[in-house]
Amino acid sequence: MASSLLGGRRTRVDDIVADVIEARSQNLFTQMLPLLQEGQSFLTFTGGGAILLAGSLYKLVSIKRDPQSFLIVPRELASVLNAIGGYILAQTTAQKLLERMNPSATQPR
């Protein structure tokens, strides 16, 4: 049971949270549909959204894909993978910025 302190009283927020997750997940699932239908790439789902939507994601994805063609990262690993992904994104972004600032430094010799 999730609750929050509102006006000095403890109030259940389970239904509110579930409604928000449902609304956001429908938008996400609509955007994912072309990837699911394409069928050539291996799909990996990680992060907070994948944790919250693991059951719904599995149902949706398994309709279009074999279980061997996707991975929903377990919640125990999701934060570690997100940190690694964030580090790689920052490193790649910095490298691209350096290349734009000094194009001759990245040319093969």
N, C-alpha and C positions, 0 to 999 in steps of 0.2 A: 504494500500500500504506500503510495507516494502522497505526501501532504506538504502543505506550505503554511506559513504563518500569515494570515490575512486579517487585518483589523484586530490583532491580538488574539485571534482564535485559530486553532489548527484546522485546516480545511483540506479535504481530499482533492487531489488534482489529477487522479488517474484518468478520468474521462476526458478532461481538457487535453492532457498530453496525448492520449490515444487519438483524439480528433485531429490534432495538429500533425501527428505522425501519419495518419491516414491521408490527409489532404496533401502533404508534401510528398508522400510516397507515390501517389497517383501521378503527379507531375514527373517524378523521376522515372517511373515505369514507362510512361509515354515516351520520354526521351530515349530510353534504353531499347525500345522495341526494334528499331532498325539493326542494332548490334546483335540482338538475339536472333533475328531472322537471317542475318548474313551467314552465320554458322562457320566461318573459316577461322576466326581468331579464338584464342583461349581467353576466357574472361576471369578476372580476379576482382572480388569485391572485398574492400577493407575499409576500416574507419568507423566512425560513430554511426553513420547511416547504415552501414552493413550490419552493425551490431543490433541496432534498433529494429531493422527490417529483415533480419536473417530468415525468419519463417516465411514471410511474404516473398522475399527474394527467391528463396529456394523453390517455392511453389510456381512462381512465374517463370523462372529460368528453366526449371526441369520440364516444363511443357514443351519448350522449343529446343532444348539442348540435352545431350547425354550428360550424366553426372561427371564423366571424365573430361568434359570440355569446359568446366568452370570450377572455381574455388571460391567459397565464402570463408574468408579467413576467420579462424576462431577468435573469440573476444580476447583470449589471453595473449595473442600475438599482435592484435590489431594496432595497439599503441606503439609497439616497437617498430612495426613496418611503416606506420605513418611518420615516425621520427626519421627513419632511414630515407623514406621518400622525400620528406621535407628537406633533408640535408642534400640529397642529390639534386633536387630542384633548385635550391639556393646555389649550389656549386655550378650547375649548368647555366643558370641565369647570369652569374658573375662572369663565367667564361665568355658568354655571348656579348656581354657588355664590354669586356676587355677587347674582344675582337672588333667591335664597332669603333671603340676609341682608338685602337692602334692596329689597323688591318695588316700592316706589313710585318708585325711581330708574329702573326700566326701563319704566314706564308711558308710553304715548304722551301728548304734551302737547296 
